[in-house]
Amino acid sequence: MDLYIAPVNGVVFAVACLVGFVVFQRSKGGQSGHPHVGPHGDLALAIASIAASIVALAFLLGLPGTGSTPDEGVRPAPASTLSSTMAP
């Protein structure tokens, strides 16, 4: 399963960066709703679109968290903290 996770994470990051680049390029001509952004694109809008793309793709593809393991749900029951020698 680890062989599947690493390439998918890389693809998600690459697609998100591509989306951010396209948004940055499209915002150069004032297409982002601002009257005039200038000769440079809107960097904050590009970074926000990268973050939104990563979150959306992670939800769509069901990427696991960094600390999850396949057998995370199987755990032994905790030992009882009350001793039989204690009086109530």
PDB file with one MODEL, atoms N, CA, C and O in Angstrom:
MODEL        1
ATOM      1  N   MET A   1       0.817  -1.189   0.000  1.00  0.00           N
ATOM      2  CA  MET A   1       0.000   0.000   0.000  1.00  0.00           C
ATOM      3  C   MET A   1       0.863   1.256   0.000  1.00  0.00           C
ATOM      4  O   MET A   1       0.456   2.282  -0.545  1.00  0.00           O
ATOM      5  N   ASP A   2       2.044   1.192   0.600  1.00  0.00           N
ATOM      6  CA  ASP A   2       2.923   2.355   0.629  1.00  0.00           C
ATOM      7  C   ASP A   2       3.417   2.717  -0.759  1.00  0.00           C
ATOM      8  O   ASP A   2       3.723   3.880  -1.023  1.00  0.00           O
ATOM      9  N   LEU A   3       3.498   1.738  -1.649  1.00  0.00           N
ATOM     10  CA  LEU A   3       3.938   2.028  -3.009  1.00  0.00           C
ATOM     11  C   LEU A   3       2.900   2.827  -3.772  1.00  0.00           C
ATOM     12  O   LEU A   3       3.237   3.532  -4.722  1.00  0.00           O
ATOM     13  N   TYR A   4       1.639   2.726  -3.369  1.00  0.00           N
ATOM     14  CA  TYR A   4       0.567   3.468  -4.022  1.00  0.00           C
ATOM     15  C   TYR A   4       0.474   4.898  -3.508  1.00  0.00           C
ATOM     16  O   TYR A   4       0.174   5.809  -4.280  1.00  0.00           O
ATOM     17  N   ILE A   5       0.721   5.110  -2.239  1.00  0.00           N
ATOM     18  CA  ILE A   5       0.501   6.409  -1.608  1.00  0.00           C
ATOM     19  C   ILE A   5       1.482   7.460  -2.116  1.00  0.00           C
ATOM     20  O   ILE A   5       1.070   8.575  -2.434  1.00  0.00           O
ATOM     21  N   ALA A   6       2.762   7.132  -2.198  1.00  0.00           N
ATOM     22  CA  ALA A   6       3.770   8.130  -2.568  1.00  0.00           C
ATOM     23  C   ALA A   6       3.552   8.704  -3.971  1.00  0.00           C
ATOM     24  O   ALA A   6       3.588   9.926  -4.118  1.00  0.00           O
ATOM     25  N   PRO A   7       3.328   7.890  -5.009  1.00  0.00           N
ATOM     26  CA  PRO A   7       3.090   8.498  -6.332  1.00  0.00           C
ATOM     27  C   PRO A   7       1.805   9.305  -6.392  1.00  0.00           C
ATOM     28  O   PRO A   7       1.751  10.325  -7.080  1.00  0.00           O
ATOM     29  N   VAL A   8       0.767   8.869  -5.684  1.00  0.00           N
ATOM     30  CA  VAL A   8      -0.496   9.607  -5.716  1.00  0.00           C
ATOM     31  C   VAL A   8      -0.330  10.965  -5.047  1.00  0.00           C
ATOM     32  O   VAL A   8      -0.862  11.963  -5.531  1.00  0.00           O
ATOM     33  N   ASN A   9       0.402  11.009  -3.940  1.00  0.00           N
ATOM     34  CA  ASN A   9       0.659  12.293  -3.298  1.00  0.00           C
ATOM     35  C   ASN A   9       1.433  13.218  -4.224  1.00  0.00           C
ATOM     36  O   ASN A   9       1.164  14.419  -4.272  1.00  0.00           O
ATOM     37  N   GLY A  10       2.383  12.672  -4.955  1.00  0.00           N
ATOM     38  CA  GLY A  10       3.145  13.476  -5.905  1.00  0.00           C
ATOM     39  C   GLY A  10       2.282  14.001  -7.036  1.00  0.00           C
ATOM     40  O   GLY A  10       2.432  15.143  -7.469  1.00  0.00           O
ATOM     41  N   VAL A  11       1.380  13.162  -7.510  1.00  0.00           N
ATOM     42  CA  VAL A  11       0.479  13.589  -8.586  1.00  0.00           C
ATOM     43  C   VAL A  11      -0.472  14.674  -8.084  1.00  0.00           C
ATOM     44  O   VAL A  11      -0.736  15.645  -8.794  1.00  0.00           O
ATOM     45  N   VAL A  12      -0.983  14.514  -6.874  1.00  0.00           N
ATOM     46  CA  VAL A  12      -1.873  15.526  -6.297  1.00  0.00           C
ATOM     47  C   VAL A  12      -1.136  16.857  -6.187  1.00  0.00           C
ATOM     48  O   VAL A  12      -1.685  17.902  -6.538  1.00  0.00           O
ATOM     49  N   PHE A  13       0.100  16.824  -5.703  1.00  0.00           N
ATOM     50  CA  PHE A  13       0.872  18.061  -5.569  1.00  0.00           C
ATOM     51  C   PHE A  13       1.169  18.680  -6.938  1.00  0.00           C
ATOM     52  O   PHE A  13       1.085  19.897  -7.100  1.00  0.00           O
ATOM     53  N   ALA A  14       1.516  17.845  -7.919  1.00  0.00           N
ATOM     54  CA  ALA A  14       1.813  18.359  -9.260  1.00  0.00           C
ATOM     55  C   ALA A  14       0.582  18.991  -9.897  1.00  0.00           C
ATOM     56  O   ALA A  14       0.682  20.055 -10.510  1.00  0.00           O
ATOM     57  N   VAL A  15      -0.567  18.359  -9.763  1.00  0.00           N
ATOM     58  CA  VAL A  15      -1.806  18.917 -10.331  1.00  0.00           C
ATOM     59  C   VAL A  15      -2.162  20.224  -9.634  1.00  0.00           C
ATOM     60  O   VAL A  15      -2.590  21.177 -10.284  1.00  0.00           O
ATOM     61  N   ALA A  16      -1.987  20.273  -8.313  1.00  0.00           N
ATOM     62  CA  ALA A  16      -2.292  21.500  -7.577  1.00  0.00           C
ATOM     63  C   ALA A  16      -1.366  22.639  -7.999  1.00  0.00           C
ATOM     64  O   ALA A  16      -1.803  23.782  -8.133  1.00  0.00           O
ATOM     65  N   CYS A  17      -0.093  22.329  -8.208  1.00  0.00           N
ATOM     66  CA  CYS A  17       0.839  23.370  -8.678  1.00  0.00           C
ATOM     67  C   CYS A  17       0.483  23.833 -10.082  1.00  0.00           C
ATOM     68  O   CYS A  17       0.616  25.017 -10.391  1.00  0.00           O
ATOM     69  N   LEU A  18       0.038  22.928 -10.929  1.00  0.00           N
ATOM     70  CA  LEU A  18      -0.387  23.305 -12.273  1.00  0.00           C
ATOM     71  C   LEU A  18      -1.613  24.217 -12.210  1.00  0.00           C
ATOM     72  O   LEU A  18      -1.701  25.193 -12.956  1.00  0.00           O
ATOM     73  N   VAL A  19      -2.552  23.904 -11.328  1.00  0.00           N
ATOM     74  CA  VAL A  19      -3.729  24.761 -11.155  1.00  0.00           C
ATOM     75  C   VAL A  19      -3.296  26.147 -10.662  1.00  0.00           C
ATOM     76  O   VAL A  19      -3.796  27.161 -11.148  1.00  0.00           O
ATOM     77  N   GLY A  20      -2.373  26.192  -9.703  1.00  0.00           N
ATOM     78  CA  GLY A  20      -1.874  27.472  -9.203  1.00  0.00           C
ATOM     79  C   GLY A  20      -1.177  28.283 -10.275  1.00  0.00           C
ATOM     80  O   GLY A  20      -1.327  29.504 -10.330  1.00  0.00           O
ATOM     81  N   PHE A  21      -0.411  27.613 -11.131  1.00  0.00           N
ATOM     82  CA  PHE A  21       0.274  28.311 -12.223  1.00  0.00           C
ATOM     83  C   PHE A  21      -0.734  28.897 -13.209  1.00  0.00           C
ATOM     84  O   PHE A  21      -0.585  30.035 -13.655  1.00  0.00           O
ATOM     85  N   VAL A  22      -1.751  28.121 -13.545  1.00  0.00           N
ATOM     86  CA  VAL A  22      -2.773  28.616 -14.481  1.00  0.00           C
ATOM     87  C   VAL A  22      -3.514  29.807 -13.874  1.00  0.00           C
ATOM     88  O   VAL A  22      -3.778  30.790 -14.565  1.00  0.00           O
ATOM     89  N   VAL A  23      -3.846  29.723 -12.602  1.00  0.00           N
ATOM     90  CA  VAL A  23      -4.532  30.840 -11.942  1.00  0.00           C
ATOM     91  C   VAL A  23      -3.629  32.064 -11.922  1.00  0.00           C
ATOM     92  O   VAL A  23      -4.095  33.179 -12.160  1.00  0.00           O
ATOM     93  N   PHE A  24      -2.346  31.873 -11.640  1.00  0.00           N
ATOM     94  CA  PHE A  24      -1.408  32.993 -11.617  1.00  0.00           C
ATOM     95  C   PHE A  24      -1.304  33.649 -12.997  1.00  0.00           C
ATOM     96  O   PHE A  24      -1.298  34.875 -13.104  1.00  0.00           O
ATOM     97  N   GLN A  25      -1.223  32.837 -14.042  1.00  0.00           N
ATOM     98  CA  GLN A  25      -1.115  33.382 -15.398  1.00  0.00           C
ATOM     99  C   GLN A  25      -2.401  34.095 -15.822  1.00  0.00           C
ATOM    100  O   GLN A  25      -2.349  35.138 -16.475  1.00  0.00           O
ATOM    101  N   ARG A  26      -3.542  33.536 -15.452  1.00  0.00           N
ATOM    102  CA  ARG A  26      -4.816  34.140 -15.852  1.00  0.00           C
ATOM    103  C   ARG A  26      -5.104  35.430 -15.096  1.00  0.00           C
ATOM    104  O   ARG A  26      -5.876  36.262 -15.574  1.00  0.00           O
ATOM    105  N   SER A  27      -4.499  35.612 -13.928  1.00  0.00           N
ATOM    106  CA  SER A  27      -4.771  36.816 -13.146  1.00  0.00           C
ATOM    107  C   SER A  27      -3.889  37.990 -13.560  1.00  0.00           C
ATOM    108  O   SER A  27      -3.992  39.067 -12.974  1.00  0.00           O
ATOM    109  N   LYS A  28      -3.031  37.806 -14.548  1.00  0.00           N
ATOM    110  CA  LYS A  28      -2.159  38.908 -14.990  1.00  0.00           C
ATOM    111  C   LYS A  28      -2.925  40.035 -15.657  1.00  0.00           C
ATOM    112  O   LYS A  28      -2.558  41.200 -15.503  1.00  0.00           O
ATOM    113  N   GLY A  29      -3.968  39.722 -16.386  1.00  0.00           N
ATOM    114  CA  GLY A  29      -4.684  40.755 -17.130  1.00  0.00           C
ATOM    115  C   GLY A  29      -5.870  41.332 -16.390  1.00  0.00           C
ATOM    116  O   GLY A  29      -6.749  41.923 -17.017  1.00  0.00           O
ATOM    117  N   GLY A  30      -5.923  41.182 -15.087  1.00  0.00           N
ATOM    118  CA  GLY A  30      -7.055  41.704 -14.340  1.00  0.00           C
ATOM    119  C   GLY A  30      -8.272  40.804 -14.429  1.00  0.00           C
ATOM    120  O   GLY A  30      -9.389  41.273 -14.210  1.00  0.00           O
ATOM    121  N   GLN A  31      -8.095  39.533 -14.741  1.00  0.00           N
ATOM    122  CA  GLN A  31      -9.206  38.605 -14.884  1.00  0.00           C
ATOM    123  C   GLN A  31      -9.772  38.157 -13.545  1.00  0.00           C
ATOM    124  O   GLN A  31     -10.851  37.566 -13.506  1.00  0.00           O
ATOM    125  N   SER A  32      -9.077  38.421 -12.455  1.00  0.00           N
ATOM    126  CA  SER A  32      -9.496  37.897 -11.160  1.00  0.00           C
ATOM    127  C   SER A  32     -10.518  38.768 -10.444  1.00  0.00           C
ATOM    128  O   SER A  32     -10.809  38.521  -9.274  1.00  0.00           O
ATOM    129  N   GLY A  33     -11.062  39.759 -11.095  1.00  0.00           N
ATOM    130  CA  GLY A  33     -12.046  40.615 -10.466  1.00  0.00           C
ATOM    131  C   GLY A  33     -11.475  41.952 -10.033  1.00  0.00           C
ATOM    132  O   GLY A  33     -12.228  42.889  -9.770  1.00  0.00           O
ATOM    133  N   HIS A  34     -10.168  42.054  -9.956  1.00  0.00           N
ATOM    134  CA  HIS A  34      -9.533  43.324  -9.619  1.00  0.00           C
ATOM    135  C   HIS A  34      -9.466  44.172 -10.887  1.00  0.00           C
ATOM    136  O   HIS A  34      -9.278  43.633 -11.978  1.00  0.00           O
ATOM    137  N   PRO A  35      -9.616  45.476 -10.759  1.00  0.00           N
ATOM    138  CA  PRO A  35      -9.581  46.312 -11.967  1.00  0.00           C
ATOM    139  C   PRO A  35      -8.248  46.234 -12.694  1.00  0.00           C
ATOM    140  O   PRO A  35      -8.211  46.183 -13.924  1.00  0.00           O
ATOM    141  N   HIS A  36      -7.151  46.225 -11.939  1.00  0.00           N
ATOM    142  CA  HIS A  36      -5.846  46.110 -12.580  1.00  0.00           C
ATOM    143  C   HIS A  36      -4.856  45.546 -11.570  1.00  0.00           C
ATOM    144  O   HIS A  36      -4.541  46.192 -10.571  1.00  0.00           O
ATOM    145  N   VAL A  37      -4.377  44.361 -11.831  1.00  0.00           N
ATOM    146  CA  VAL A  37      -3.433  43.729 -10.918  1.00  0.00           C
ATOM    147  C   VAL A  37      -2.020  44.174 -11.220  1.00  0.00           C
ATOM    148  O   VAL A  37      -1.203  44.282 -10.306  1.00  0.00           O
ATOM    149  N   GLY A  38      -1.716  44.430 -12.462  1.00  0.00           N
ATOM    150  CA  GLY A  38      -0.384  44.847 -12.860  1.00  0.00           C
ATOM    151  C   GLY A  38       0.243  43.807 -13.773  1.00  0.00           C
ATOM    152  O   GLY A  38      -0.417  42.854 -14.188  1.00  0.00           O
ATOM    153  N   PRO A  39       1.527  43.995 -14.085  1.00  0.00           N
ATOM    154  CA  PRO A  39       2.174  43.055 -14.999  1.00  0.00           C
ATOM    155  C   PRO A  39       2.390  41.674 -14.383  1.00  0.00           C
ATOM    156  O   PRO A  39       2.635  40.702 -15.098  1.00  0.00           O
ATOM    157  N   HIS A  40       2.302  41.592 -13.075  1.00  0.00           N
ATOM    158  CA  HIS A  40       2.477  40.310 -12.400  1.00  0.00           C
ATOM    159  C   HIS A  40       1.116  39.760 -12.017  1.00  0.00           C
ATOM    160  O   HIS A  40       0.143  40.503 -11.889  1.00  0.00           O
ATOM    161  N   GLY A  41       1.061  38.461 -11.837  1.00  0.00           N
ATOM    162  CA  GLY A  41      -0.194  37.830 -11.440  1.00  0.00           C
ATOM    163  C   GLY A  41      -0.454  37.992  -9.954  1.00  0.00           C
ATOM    164  O   GLY A  41       0.376  38.527  -9.219  1.00  0.00           O
ATOM    165  N   ASP A  42      -1.584  37.538  -9.531  1.00  0.00           N
ATOM    166  CA  ASP A  42      -1.987  37.617  -8.128  1.00  0.00           C
ATOM    167  C   ASP A  42      -1.449  36.374  -7.408  1.00  0.00           C
ATOM    168  O   ASP A  42      -2.017  35.289  -7.528  1.00  0.00           O
ATOM    169  N   LEU A  43      -0.366  36.536  -6.669  1.00  0.00           N
ATOM    170  CA  LEU A  43       0.307  35.421  -6.017  1.00  0.00           C
ATOM    171  C   LEU A  43      -0.542  34.838  -4.888  1.00  0.00           C
ATOM    172  O   LEU A  43      -0.560  33.621  -4.705  1.00  0.00           O
ATOM    173  N   ALA A  44      -1.238  35.674  -4.136  1.00  0.00           N
ATOM    174  CA  ALA A  44      -2.073  35.180  -3.038  1.00  0.00           C
ATOM    175  C   ALA A  44      -3.208  34.317  -3.575  1.00  0.00           C
ATOM    176  O   ALA A  44      -3.544  33.296  -2.975  1.00  0.00           O
ATOM    177  N   LEU A  45      -3.797  34.710  -4.685  1.00  0.00           N
ATOM    178  CA  LEU A  45      -4.859  33.920  -5.299  1.00  0.00           C
ATOM    179  C   LEU A  45      -4.316  32.586  -5.806  1.00  0.00           C
ATOM    180  O   LEU A  45      -4.993  31.564  -5.700  1.00  0.00           O
ATOM    181  N   ALA A  46      -3.120  32.585  -6.345  1.00  0.00           N
ATOM    182  CA  ALA A  46      -2.505  31.347  -6.835  1.00  0.00           C
ATOM    183  C   ALA A  46      -2.216  30.388  -5.678  1.00  0.00           C
ATOM    184  O   ALA A  46      -2.474  29.190  -5.793  1.00  0.00           O
ATOM    185  N   ILE A  47      -1.687  30.899  -4.575  1.00  0.00           N
ATOM    186  CA  ILE A  47      -1.387  30.048  -3.417  1.00  0.00           C
ATOM    187  C   ILE A  47      -2.681  29.510  -2.811  1.00  0.00           C
ATOM    188  O   ILE A  47      -2.736  28.346  -2.415  1.00  0.00           O
ATOM    189  N   ALA A  48      -3.708  30.329  -2.735  1.00  0.00           N
ATOM    190  CA  ALA A  48      -4.992  29.864  -2.213  1.00  0.00           C
ATOM    191  C   ALA A  48      -5.593  28.782  -3.108  1.00  0.00           C
ATOM    192  O   ALA A  48      -6.199  27.833  -2.611  1.00  0.00           O
ATOM    193  N   SER A  49      -5.430  28.917  -4.408  1.00  0.00           N
ATOM    194  CA  SER A  49      -5.959  27.895  -5.311  1.00  0.00           C
ATOM    195  C   SER A  49      -5.165  26.596  -5.207  1.00  0.00           C
ATOM    196  O   SER A  49      -5.735  25.517  -5.370  1.00  0.00           O
ATOM    197  N   ILE A  50      -3.865  26.676  -4.938  1.00  0.00           N
ATOM    198  CA  ILE A  50      -3.061  25.466  -4.725  1.00  0.00           C
ATOM    199  C   ILE A  50      -3.557  24.737  -3.480  1.00  0.00           C
ATOM    200  O   ILE A  50      -3.746  23.521  -3.502  1.00  0.00           O
ATOM    201  N   ALA A  51      -3.768  25.478  -2.400  1.00  0.00           N
ATOM    202  CA  ALA A  51      -4.236  24.859  -1.160  1.00  0.00           C
ATOM    203  C   ALA A  51      -5.624  24.246  -1.341  1.00  0.00           C
ATOM    204  O   ALA A  51      -5.882  23.142  -0.860  1.00  0.00           O
ATOM    205  N   ALA A  52      -6.504  24.949  -2.023  1.00  0.00           N
ATOM    206  CA  ALA A  52      -7.849  24.427  -2.253  1.00  0.00           C
ATOM    207  C   ALA A  52      -7.812  23.193  -3.143  1.00  0.00           C
ATOM    208  O   ALA A  52      -8.590  22.260  -2.940  1.00  0.00           O
ATOM    209  N   SER A  53      -6.930  23.177  -4.113  1.00  0.00           N
ATOM    210  CA  SER A  53      -6.806  22.015  -5.000  1.00  0.00           C
ATOM    211  C   SER A  53      -6.300  20.796  -4.242  1.00  0.00           C
ATOM    212  O   SER A  53      -6.789  19.686  -4.455  1.00  0.00           O
ATOM    213  N   ILE A  54      -5.331  20.991  -3.367  1.00  0.00           N
ATOM    214  CA  ILE A  54      -4.806  19.872  -2.585  1.00  0.00           C
ATOM    215  C   ILE A  54      -5.891  19.297  -1.687  1.00  0.00           C
ATOM    216  O   ILE A  54      -6.034  18.078  -1.595  1.00  0.00           O
ATOM    217  N   VAL A  55      -6.652  20.150  -1.026  1.00  0.00           N
ATOM    218  CA  VAL A  55      -7.717  19.675  -0.145  1.00  0.00           C
ATOM    219  C   VAL A  55      -8.791  18.949  -0.943  1.00  0.00           C
ATOM    220  O   VAL A  55      -9.242  17.876  -0.542  1.00  0.00           O
ATOM    221  N   ALA A  56      -9.203  19.522  -2.063  1.00  0.00           N
ATOM    222  CA  ALA A  56     -10.257  18.900  -2.870  1.00  0.00           C
ATOM    223  C   ALA A  56      -9.809  17.551  -3.431  1.00  0.00           C
ATOM    224  O   ALA A  56     -10.570  16.584  -3.396  1.00  0.00           O
ATOM    225  N   LEU A  57      -8.590  17.479  -3.944  1.00  0.00           N
ATOM    226  CA  LEU A  57      -8.105  16.217  -4.487  1.00  0.00           C
ATOM    227  C   LEU A  57      -7.894  15.175  -3.394  1.00  0.00           C
ATOM    228  O   LEU A  57      -8.108  13.985  -3.626  1.00  0.00           O
ATOM    229  N   ALA A  58      -7.482  15.602  -2.223  1.00  0.00           N
ATOM    230  CA  ALA A  58      -7.315  14.647  -1.116  1.00  0.00           C
ATOM    231  C   ALA A  58      -8.659  14.061  -0.706  1.00  0.00           C
ATOM    232  O   ALA A  58      -8.745  12.869  -0.410  1.00  0.00           O
ATOM    233  N   PHE A  59      -9.705  14.873  -0.682  1.00  0.00           N
ATOM    234  CA  PHE A  59     -11.026  14.348  -0.360  1.00  0.00           C
ATOM    235  C   PHE A  59     -11.543  13.435  -1.477  1.00  0.00           C
ATOM    236  O   PHE A  59     -12.135  12.393  -1.198  1.00  0.00           O
ATOM    237  N   LEU A  60     -11.323  13.818  -2.725  1.00  0.00           N
ATOM    238  CA  LEU A  60     -11.817  13.009  -3.834  1.00  0.00           C
ATOM    239  C   LEU A  60     -11.097  11.673  -3.939  1.00  0.00           C
ATOM    240  O   LEU A  60     -11.728  10.650  -4.205  1.00  0.00           O
ATOM    241  N   LEU A  61      -9.792  11.668  -3.735  1.00  0.00           N
ATOM    242  CA  LEU A  61      -9.014  10.441  -3.883  1.00  0.00           C
ATOM    243  C   LEU A  61      -8.917   9.648  -2.592  1.00  0.00           C
ATOM    244  O   LEU A  61      -8.465   8.504  -2.612  1.00  0.00           O
ATOM    245  N   GLY A  62      -9.325  10.219  -1.484  1.00  0.00           N
ATOM    246  CA  GLY A  62      -9.305   9.501  -0.221  1.00  0.00           C
ATOM    247  C   GLY A  62      -7.907   9.198   0.260  1.00  0.00           C
ATOM    248  O   GLY A  62      -7.620   8.070   0.662  1.00  0.00           O
ATOM    249  N   LEU A  63      -7.036  10.179   0.228  1.00  0.00           N
ATOM    250  CA  LEU A  63      -5.664   9.957   0.674  1.00  0.00           C
ATOM    251  C   LEU A  63      -5.622   9.814   2.188  1.00  0.00           C
ATOM    252  O   LEU A  63      -6.247  10.604   2.896  1.00  0.00           O
ATOM    253  N   PRO A  64      -4.894   8.819   2.702  1.00  0.00           N
ATOM    254  CA  PRO A  64      -4.806   8.657   4.154  1.00  0.00           C
ATOM    255  C   PRO A  64      -3.903   9.710   4.767  1.00  0.00           C
ATOM    256  O   PRO A  64      -3.083  10.319   4.078  1.00  0.00           O
ATOM    257  N   GLY A  65      -4.058   9.920   6.066  1.00  0.00           N
ATOM    258  CA  GLY A  65      -3.194  10.850   6.782  1.00  0.00           C
ATOM    259  C   GLY A  65      -1.806  10.263   6.947  1.00  0.00           C
ATOM    260  O   GLY A  65      -1.587   9.097   6.620  1.00  0.00           O
ATOM    261  N   THR A  66      -0.876  11.042   7.443  1.00  0.00           N
ATOM    262  CA  THR A  66       0.499  10.583   7.573  1.00  0.00           C
ATOM    263  C   THR A  66       0.651   9.563   8.689  1.00  0.00           C
ATOM    264  O   THR A  66       1.557   8.733   8.624  1.00  0.00           O
ATOM    265  N   GLY A  67      -0.195   9.589   9.708  1.00  0.00           N
ATOM    266  CA  GLY A  67      -0.039   8.685  10.829  1.00  0.00           C
ATOM    267  C   GLY A  67      -0.944   7.459  10.766  1.00  0.00           C
ATOM    268  O   GLY A  67      -0.920   6.641  11.686  1.00  0.00           O
ATOM    269  N   SER A  68      -1.732   7.309   9.722  1.00  0.00           N
ATOM    270  CA  SER A  68      -2.651   6.190   9.675  1.00  0.00           C
ATOM    271  C   SER A  68      -1.949   4.923   9.207  1.00  0.00           C
ATOM    272  O   SER A  68      -1.052   4.963   8.365  1.00  0.00           O
ATOM    273  N   THR A  69      -2.367   3.831   9.754  1.00  0.00           N
ATOM    274  CA  THR A  69      -1.847   2.527   9.363  1.00  0.00           C
ATOM    275  C   THR A  69      -3.020   1.631   9.015  1.00  0.00           C
ATOM    276  O   THR A  69      -4.138   1.902   9.452  1.00  0.00           O
ATOM    277  N   PRO A  70      -2.809   0.578   8.250  1.00  0.00           N
ATOM    278  CA  PRO A  70      -3.924  -0.281   7.857  1.00  0.00           C
ATOM    279  C   PRO A  70      -4.620  -0.945   9.039  1.00  0.00           C
ATOM    280  O   PRO A  70      -5.831  -1.160   8.985  1.00  0.00           O
ATOM    281  N   ASP A  71      -3.891  -1.277  10.110  1.00  0.00           N
ATOM    282  CA  ASP A  71      -4.501  -1.959  11.248  1.00  0.00           C
ATOM    283  C   ASP A  71      -4.734  -1.015  12.423  1.00  0.00           C
ATOM    284  O   ASP A  71      -4.631  -1.420  13.581  1.00  0.00           O
ATOM    285  N   GLU A  72      -5.047   0.233  12.125  1.00  0.00           N
ATOM    286  CA  GLU A  72      -5.219   1.232  13.177  1.00  0.00           C
ATOM    287  C   GLU A  72      -6.426   0.939  14.053  1.00  0.00           C
ATOM    288  O   GLU A  72      -6.404   1.259  15.242  1.00  0.00           O
ATOM    289  N   GLY A  73      -7.489   0.337  13.501  1.00  0.00           N
ATOM    290  CA  GLY A  73      -8.700   0.091  14.255  1.00  0.00           C
ATOM    291  C   GLY A  73      -8.589  -1.093  15.201  1.00  0.00           C
ATOM    292  O   GLY A  73      -9.425  -1.226  16.095  1.00  0.00           O
ATOM    293  N   VAL A  74      -7.594  -1.956  15.044  1.00  0.00           N
ATOM    294  CA  VAL A  74      -7.458  -3.141  15.889  1.00  0.00           C
ATOM    295  C   VAL A  74      -6.483  -2.833  17.010  1.00  0.00           C
ATOM    296  O   VAL A  74      -5.276  -2.735  16.793  1.00  0.00           O
ATOM    297  N   ARG A  75      -7.022  -2.682  18.208  1.00  0.00           N
ATOM    298  CA  ARG A  75      -6.188  -2.392  19.371  1.00  0.00           C
ATOM    299  C   ARG A  75      -6.689  -3.217  20.549  1.00  0.00           C
ATOM    300  O   ARG A  75      -7.893  -3.440  20.676  1.00  0.00           O
ATOM    301  N   PRO A  76      -5.793  -3.670  21.404  1.00  0.00           N
ATOM    302  CA  PRO A  76      -6.249  -4.421  22.579  1.00  0.00           C
ATOM    303  C   PRO A  76      -6.963  -3.497  23.567  1.00  0.00           C
ATOM    304  O   PRO A  76      -6.711  -2.293  23.615  1.00  0.00           O
ATOM    305  N   ALA A  77      -7.851  -4.089  24.343  1.00  0.00           N
ATOM    306  CA  ALA A  77      -8.592  -3.313  25.339  1.00  0.00           C
ATOM    307  C   ALA A  77      -7.642  -2.853  26.431  1.00  0.00           C
ATOM    308  O   ALA A  77      -6.762  -3.614  26.833  1.00  0.00           O
ATOM    309  N   PRO A  78      -7.794  -1.619  26.927  1.00  0.00           N
ATOM    310  CA  PRO A  78      -6.904  -1.138  27.985  1.00  0.00           C
ATOM    311  C   PRO A  78      -7.127  -1.913  29.278  1.00  0.00           C
ATOM    312  O   PRO A  78      -8.235  -2.370  29.561  1.00  0.00           O
ATOM    313  N   ALA A  79      -6.078  -2.051  30.045  1.00  0.00           N
ATOM    314  CA  ALA A  79      -6.171  -2.740  31.327  1.00  0.00           C
ATOM    315  C   ALA A  79      -6.973  -1.904  32.308  1.00  0.00           C
ATOM    316  O   ALA A  79      -6.957  -0.674  32.251  1.00  0.00           O
ATOM    317  N   SER A  80      -7.659  -2.566  33.190  1.00  0.00           N
ATOM    318  CA  SER A  80      -8.475  -1.863  34.170  1.00  0.00           C
ATOM    319  C   SER A  80      -7.582  -1.126  35.151  1.00  0.00           C
ATOM    320  O   SER A  80      -6.578  -1.675  35.605  1.00  0.00           O
ATOM    321  N   THR A  81      -7.929   0.105  35.482  1.00  0.00           N
ATOM    322  CA  THR A  81      -7.117   0.897  36.404  1.00  0.00           C
ATOM    323  C   THR A  81      -7.520   0.658  37.853  1.00  0.00           C
ATOM    324  O   THR A  81      -6.763   0.988  38.767  1.00  0.00           O
ATOM    325  N   LEU A  82      -8.703   0.089  38.075  1.00  0.00           N
ATOM    326  CA  LEU A  82      -9.146  -0.171  39.445  1.00  0.00           C
ATOM    327  C   LEU A  82      -8.579  -1.506  39.917  1.00  0.00           C
ATOM    328  O   LEU A  82      -8.638  -2.504  39.198  1.00  0.00           O
ATOM    329  N   SER A  83      -8.059  -1.516  41.068  1.00  0.00           N
ATOM    330  CA  SER A  83      -7.510  -2.732  41.641  1.00  0.00           C
ATOM    331  C   SER A  83      -8.561  -3.400  42.507  1.00  0.00           C
ATOM    332  O   SER A  83      -9.403  -2.719  43.092  1.00  0.00           O
ATOM    333  N   SER A  84      -8.527  -4.705  42.598  1.00  0.00           N
ATOM    334  CA  SER A  84      -9.513  -5.433  43.407  1.00  0.00           C
ATOM    335  C   SER A  84      -9.245  -5.282  44.902  1.00  0.00           C
ATOM    336  O   SER A  84     -10.108  -5.597  45.721  1.00  0.00           O
ATOM    337  N   THR A  85      -8.045  -4.798  45.263  1.00  0.00           N
ATOM    338  CA  THR A  85      -7.723  -4.620  46.682  1.00  0.00           C
ATOM    339  C   THR A  85      -8.185  -3.277  47.213  1.00  0.00           C
ATOM    340  O   THR A  85      -8.164  -3.060  48.424  1.00  0.00           O
ATOM    341  N   MET A  86      -8.601  -2.371  46.346  1.00  0.00           N
ATOM    342  CA  MET A  86      -9.059  -1.049  46.804  1.00  0.00           C
ATOM    343  C   MET A  86     -10.466  -1.137  47.352  1.00  0.00           C
ATOM    344  O   MET A  86     -11.322  -1.805  46.773  1.00  0.00           O
ATOM    345  N   ALA A  87     -10.707  -0.477  48.447  1.00  0.00           N
ATOM    346  CA  ALA A  87     -12.035  -0.427  49.041  1.00  0.00           C
ATOM    347  C   ALA A  87     -12.799   0.733  48.417  1.00  0.00           C
ATOM    348  O   ALA A  87     -12.213   1.779  48.139  1.00  0.00           O
ATOM    349  N   PRO A  88     -14.095   0.563  48.196  1.00  0.00           N
ATOM    350  CA  PRO A  88     -14.875   1.663  47.580  1.00  0.00           C
ATOM    351  C   PRO A  88     -15.061   2.828  48.466  1.00  0.00           C
ATOM    352  O   PRO A  88     -15.691   3.809  48.072  1.00  0.00           O
TER     353      PRO A  88
ENDMDL
END
